[in-house]
Amino acid sequence: MSDFFQTNDALAGPVECLGQTFASNDARRAHFLGLLADKLKDPAFRKQEGFPQGTDEAILAMSDPPYYTACPNPWLAEFVAHYGKPYDPAVKYSREPLAIDVSVGKTDAIYKAHSYHTKVPHLAIVPSILHYTQPGDVVLDGFAGSGMTGVAAQWCGAATASYRFELEQAWKMEGRAAPKWGARRAVLNDLSPAATFIGANYNIPFDVDVFAKAGKQLLKEMEQDIGWMYETLHSDGKTKARIEYTVWSEFLTCRTCQGEFIFTEAAVDPVSQEVADVFPCPHCGAQGTKEQMDLRFESFVDPVYKTVEKRPKRIPVLIQYRIDGHKFQKKPDSQDLEVVERVAKLSLPEELPSDKMPDSQMTRVGRMRTTNTSTIHSMFLPRSAQAMALLWRGAKRNPDRRLRQMLMFFIEQGIRGMSVLNRYKPVQHGRLGGSQVGLDLPGVFYVPSIISEVSPWAQFEGKLDRLSKTFTTFKAQPASAIISTGSASDSPLPDSSVDYIFTDPPFGENIYYADLNFLVETWHGVKTDVEPEAIVDRVREKAIFDYQRLMQNCFEEYFRVLKPGRWMTVVFSNSRAAVWNSIQVALQQAGFVVAEVNALDKKQGSFQQGISPNAVKQDLVISAYKPNGGLEQRYSERGAVPDSAWDFVQTHLRQLPVVKVKSEELDFVAERDPRRIFDRMVAWFVRHDAPVPLSTDEFLSGLRARFPERDGMVFLPEQVTEYDKKRAQTAQTPQMELFVSDERSAIDWAADYLKARPSTYQDIHPEFIKQLGAGWKKHETRPELSALLEANFLRFEGAGEVPSQIHRYLSTNYHDLRGLEKNDPRLIAKAQDRWYVPDPNKAQDLEKKREKALLKEFEQYKTFTGRKIKESRLEVLRAGFRDAWAAKDYATILRVADKLPEATLQEDEKLLTLYDMALTRSEDGI
């Protein structure tokens, strides 16, 4: 990038942009704005998926092309071609997955410079970018939100000396090479214009000093225009003061006596300021909660729609003001109430949006519904409406486009705080005097009963100072990021052009992003296209399967643009196992291979491996890779043969961490578990629409013959030496954390138990019962221990020699049996009726016998004539679905699936994968 780039548009000088040179930034902007204006006139351009709702003028006003457009960015491909490096299969690249702590950096000033739903801090992303990329590489985030991935990419070149030292020391202690510092280029996309506007202003340079002066000038002009609205008299009756905030309370009606009263006067303790859950009616003394009283409404004529509407009756009950740095509180006097009444009679300002709230989950339930808050202008009290509109008008009139955007970036942060969503939250100080202002509840619009109407100076003056300091420390660099607004499933980026992907997509119905962003987007006049939004939404009739398909479309696009052999990190947070399985299936169907899933235990600050329906309540970090081109090429030549399966395993093992250390002890690498490797292999072949060339027993026995195994984990020959060396330095053997939730995991638990201690039925039964706890899947039949043992393990019945597995255990744990031969009567007596894990050869025979029994039972599900199969064996369904898939009998899979409860499919990754592929093949007529 040219050193001549000027961050202050007032300065003249040559500017390089995407390979072209312009006389100044003004010339550059005029050129690209003209090109974007022409694009917007093309109907085909507007038909792109995720194109936001807005006029050409509004989109142009919000954009700063070519680096930011409030619509799909037509310069993405050009940006990557100019600054990126073409994929070269000859360039060697190898990385292990990296776990990150997504809670790191949430107190950092940059993180707090602008709020957004569920942000991942840039300091949590930086280590991943340093680990997976080189300086100058291209990083993509298709669900960029507020643009923290772009900030992190720039931070790799702008990090402070203290941060660099700390990270280098940490990596050195972990035995890792020092990071290569230097900025990376970021491609950022989001469906929401509100999000991309934040991301753009974080990542595009501007003159901080000029911005600070302009912000102060705005606040000064506002003082001149509407300062009178926020004046009050001190208790001496003559000293004027500026209001910091005014507390408004709703009126309630007692259901017993129909008496009307002010909520705060009845429920708030005047000394402690605590709000009582149960309080008496001031008229009749009847006790009740707020919900047991009726909200009092008043009628009014809506000034925009000219209809008679109802709104909660509210009154100012408290004013906090400041004189010479000292805070005071008072009840509003007649003069204060007169000012409120005078402001209420003013016409609504032109800049105040009047859009109706869209039909959504938030408007159908909760306080948005009960308070009849259905339009944007109804979310602002009259005084706040005038203040916000005045500030917005002043920002939009600034002639400098970049400065204008930063002023709107600054002002839009007050939209919620200046609205009726702002809760008054009194603090206990033993006297009426301490208070703080709290915004709406996270992830939802909530209109409180006690509102804090904040003055614009209290809202913005401190924010302006903090922003100025923050962006003086962190200065975005020219052409470091390009930002686009649209669907993550559709982009003009070339194939195999991106070096790394970090993404934090929406998960299920955790957050309704489009609904939450609607408030801010109405001010800009550019709104999210909700059709391709990947969420579970009952109002918009988007179920889990719709969410899965939408996510799969996005992951397929990620897969297309990512270079072979490169990595993607997905941050996941959802409490539903069904959503987790949808994500796994979507990833695998898109072509990615999951190499590691880390569950972040925020309480302990550590990562816990292993996923179950109960474990998904934590934040997860998923590391997945795109298989290298060599693997795909060899598969296309060989087809679905056993050699292709072992080629996949070889490639997959190379991507997995050899050693994981937790609390200075070796941790079990779950992805190296033989059955987990088998699952990944199966998913890979299913994704290629090919039959799996190896049965479970063939695969497991072949795995043992081809690859060394340590502590229940499989390694490449060249990896096992490193593991053995580290293993020799630790005293404790790593153990896999088993979460028993279905028959398969119960078998795995029993195998793990019997490997350590061959036991009788009586010995194992009490421990087995303990495992069948609250985590058991609802529609899964609980297995009888006797049947489970009979089908999967062997029992020594006292004939012949004691099996080696039992002999080793007894010789080690019983002093009086040490040194005895395997046919010694005393040893045989002690070994009698003990169950044990068979050796590989006999295990293979058992597996075949078990598979045959499972398929026989599956016939009952195929011929089931009832409406729904309420309880089923997942192992039977998995075996039946696998067998039907191999036979290309997609109809059987779909027919049986239709008889199952939805949760049975949604909460099992293996069933969901085969069902999804069968559905796709059936729809395609294959």
Secondary structure, DSSP 8 states (H G I E B T S, - for coil): --TT--SSTTS---EEETTEEESSHHHHHHHHHHHHHHHHT-HHHHTSTT--B--HHHHHHH-BTTTB-SS--TTHHHHHHHHS----TTS----------TTTTTTSTTGGGS--TT---HHHHHHHHHHH--TT-EEEETT-TTTHHHHHHHHHHH--HHHHHHHHHHHHHTT------S--EEEEEES-HHHHHHHHHHHS---HHHHHHHHHHHHHHHHHHHGGGGEEE-TTSS-EEEEEEEEEEEEEE-TTT--EEEHHHHHB-TTT--B-SEEE-TTT--EEEGGGSEE-EEEEE-TTT--EEEEE-EEEEEEEEEETTEEEEE---HHHHHHHHHHHTS---TTS---B--S-HHHHSHHHHHTT--BSGGGS-HHHHHHHHHHHHHHHT-S-HHHHHHHHHHHGGGTTTTSTT-EEEE--SSSTT-EEEE---TTS----SEEEEE-HHHHHHHHHHHHHHHHHHS---TTSEEEEES-TT-----TT-EEEEEE----TTS--HHHHHHHHHHHHT-B---TT--S-BTTTTB-HHHHHHHHHHHHHHHHHHEEEEEEEEEEEE-S-HHHHHHHHHHHHHHT-EEEEEEEEETTTTEEEE---TTGGGSEEEEEEE---HHHHHHHHHH-SSHHHHHHHHHHHHHHS-S-EEETTEEE--GGGSHHHHHHHHHHHHHHTT---SS-HHHHHHHHHHHS-EETTEE--HHHHHHHHHHHTT-SS---------SHHHHHHHHHHHHHH--B-HHHHHHHHHHHSSTTS-TTB----HHHHHHHH-EE--SSSS--HHHHHHHHHH-GGGTT--TT-HHHHHHHTT-EE---HHHHHHHHHHHHHHHHHHHHHHHT--SS---SB-HHHHHHHHHHHHHTT-HHHHHHHHHTS-HHHHHT-HHHHHHHHHHHHHHHTT-
